Amino acid sequence: MAKESVRGSILGAAERVVRERGASHVTLDAVAEAAGLSKGGVLYHFQTKEAMLVALVQRMVDTFREVYADAQARMGDDPARSLEAFVEAVFGMDESLGHASCALLPALASNPALLEPLRGFYRHHFAQLGNTPVGWDQAAVVTLALDGMWLLEMLGISPLTDKDERRIQKLLTRMATAPIH
């Protein structure tokens, strides 16, 4: 098996452990068992549990970037529609990505170094908001509303129904495409 394939399998196993048992149960031994490898096999690819968790967060960020890039491509890669594509991507995320993210929250909260892939994503995203047709302020409000909804969903405390979410998605899409005066 190719090195990247093994690395991907290990991260997939780590994600399963996070989803099924929670972040506190992510150990090199547990991930090795879930991946069907020896602990040494996991250590060859990730020298520490923290390195593995950072890679897992990076994988989640990369997965979202792919969903976002697909939405942008469907919109003709029009830079003026990038925020609209962002809204579509957030609402189109695979539910399993959200569950894994939620399960990782305790680890993220206790170890800020794990947040670096997310910091990088948001630095880039917010730097691009001024390029949207609605301007930085309105684009930031759209982004922050989406993140608030995502956080409520991740924590399992969202009172929103599917119907509520569809209405909010329509509103945020309008806000992403036309300036409010």
N, C-alpha and C positions, 0 to 999 in steps of 0.2 A: 504494500500500500504506500502511496506517495506521502511524503512528509506533511504536506498541506492537508491531505485527506485525513491522516491520522489526527492532526491538530484539530481539524473540523469535527471529527468524531468525538474527540475529548471535550470540545466546547459544547457539542450537542448533548453529551452525557452530563456535563456540568449544568446545563440548562434544565435537563430533566430532573436532576437532583434538586435544583432550586425550586422548580415548579411543584414537585411531588412532596418534598420534605422541608423546604425553606432554606434560606441562605445560611442559617446557623449549622446546617448539616452538610454543607459543602466542605468536604475535606479531600485531600489528595487521594486517600484510601477509598472514600465513597465514590469519587469520580472514576477512579481506576476500575473499581468493581462494575460500575454502570457502563463503562466503555469496553469492558472485557479485556482490560490490559493490566499489567503489573503496575505497582506504584512507580517503579523505575521508568516504565514506559511513559507515564504521565510527566514525571520529573524531567525526562529528556526534552520535552516540549515546553514545559512550564516549571521553572526552578522553584517557584513558590505558589502558594494558594493565591496570594494577592496578584501575582502576575497572571494567573489563570482568570481571576475575576475581572481584572482590567481588560483582558482579551475578550471576555464574555460581554462586558459592557460595550466594548468597541464593536463587537459583532452585532449587537442590537442596534447600535447607531448606524452601522453599515447597512443593516437590513432595512431600517427606516429610510436611509438615503436611497436605496434601490427602489422602494415603493414611491418615494418622492420623484425620483428620476423617471420612473414609468409614467407617473401622472403628468410630469412636464412634457414628456415625449408625446403623450396623447393630445396635448394642447399645442403641438407643433413647436415645442421648445421656444415659445414666445416669452421673452423675459418679462413682458408686461403681465403675463399670466402666472408668474412663478408663485405669487402668494395664493392665488386660486388653486394651483397645483398642491401647495402645502396643505391647504384646508382639505382637499380631496384625499391626500396621502394620510393625514391624521385620522380621518373618518374611515379610511380603507385599510387601516392597519389590521393585521392578523391578530385575533384575540389572544393567541398563545404568546405573542410578543408582549402584550400587556400583562399577562399573568406572570411571565418570567420577570418582567421589570418590577412588578409589585413584590414578588418574592425576594427580589434583590434589595429592596428598600432598606431593611435593617443593616445590611452590609455596607450599603452606600452611606447611610447616616453615620455609621461608626468609623468609616474610613474614607475621608474626603479625597484621598488620592485616586480612589476608584471612579470619581466623577470627572476626571480629566477628559475622557473622550466626549462626554456630554458638554463640558465647558467649551471645548474646541468647536463642537457642532454649533452651539448657540452663539459663540463669538462670531463665527462666519455668517450664520443666519441673520443675526441682528445687524451686522455690517451691511448686508445686502438689502435690508428693508427700505432704505432711502431710494433704491432703484425702482420701487414699485410705483404704479400710477396713482396709488392712494396716499403716498407719502409715508415717512417713517413712523409718525405718531399713530396713524390709523392702522398701519401694518403691525405695529407693536401690540396694539390692543387686540387685534385678531389673533396674533400668536399667543399672547398671554391668556386669552379666553380659551383657546384650544388646550393649552397646557393645564389650565385650571380644571377643565373637563376631564382631561386625561388623568390628572392626579386624583380627582374624586373617584374615577373609575378604578384606578389602580388600588386605591385604599378600600374599595368596596363600599363606599358611602354615598355614591351618586344617587340622588332621588329622581334622576331623569329617566323617563320612559323612552322607548325607541321613537315614538312620535315626537317627543320633546327634542330629541337629538336631531331628527330630520329637520325640524323647524329651525333649530339653532344652526345646523349646517347650511341651510339656505340663507339665513341672515348673514352668517360669517362669509359665505361665498359672495354675497352682494357687497359686503364691506371690503372684501379683498379685491373687488373689481371696479368699484365706483367710489370716488371721494364723497364723504358726507359733508354737507355744508350747513 
